[in-house]
């Protein structure tokens, strides 16, 4: 997905319930927010409450069927991964693409500010589950692509579910134009940026760009301002490290977009990327997960092995 999609101006804007009206098995309950990229609603189905994410189709040439196939394959692969909640159903129509999953009331971001506040032991339990979810996903060759506290759901008994896997979002983003980042990743409007630094790249010379680039990388359109490519586990590790830093630092965001780009360009690690509590082992873990160089980050499996018994 690139500038072409970001720049699409719809001729008419409809509320999210408009896109659910054609589906008799879905009853609109309430809106959960809306951005230029996706409209989100809670709906009632025969199975109970579901989250519906709606992508309004303004360009019929987009390869949505390929993304549907990929999303359903991820669902099958993660069927036994009990800390993951992939999209369970995909509906494509001429008007919109609908992504559906089970509704969860609370994210870790919500839970942080809810009494009784999380204890150190509870935060460690959440940290373990996030790493274990990543281990299971990466072992199956699946990367999340957009890890932040809003996408880490938690039950009343602190069971973690990593959700909203972003297989349809671009791997690489232009480092000189924030439009793509804002469109695809700043859905919470909190201005934080946990996208791995190596995912921000300079736009190549279009005259030297291989024609094969237009047909690879899982893009939602045939034109991208950046190189294309697949997500790799080290990118998820960085994002998860930033999200966990926010959890452990009592809600202080680890990075915003200017801060991440400065870090990418060689500036010192900002104070917000340092753990504020005195726990050397945890500090070492989160420091390693958020290393600037992806080769200096380890796998989720190795982090779990190192922490075992400590």
Number of C-alpha atoms within 10 A of each C-alpha: 25 23 17 14 19 16 11 11 10 12 6 6 10 10 11 24 19 10 19 19 12 10 10 8 12 18 17 20 14 14 16 13 14 16 15 16 16 20 21 22 22 24 22 17 13 9 8 10 19 23 22 29 25 24 20 21 16 16 14 10 10 16 14 19 13 13 17 19 12 14 22 16 11 21 19 11 15 18 12 10 17 15 23 25 23 26 21 16 15 18 13 15 12 10 14 18 20 22 23 21 19 19 16 15 12 17 20 25 20 13 20 19 12 11 7 8 11 19 9 10 9 12 17 15 14 22 20 17 21 23 21 21 20 26 23 19 22 19 13 12 13 19 24 24 25 25 27 25 22 18 19 23 25 21 14 9 6 16 13 25 24 25 22 22 21 18 20 19 17 26 26 28 27 21 19 11 13 12 16 21 20 19 18 21 23 17 18 13 9 9 15 20 25 26 27 27 26 17 19 20 15 15 16 12 9 11 7 7 12 9 10 9 16 16 12 13 18 21 25 20 18 17 15 22 19 25 21 20 15 13 19 16 22 24 25 25 29 27 25 29 26 30 30 26 27 23 22 22 17 15 15 13 20 26 24 15 19 13 17 22 19 15 17 20 11 9 11 10 18 13 10 16 20 19 20 13 10 8 9 9 12 17 17 12 17 24 20 19 26 27 21 21 14 19 8 11 21 17 17 26 15 12 19 16 10 12 12 8 6 5
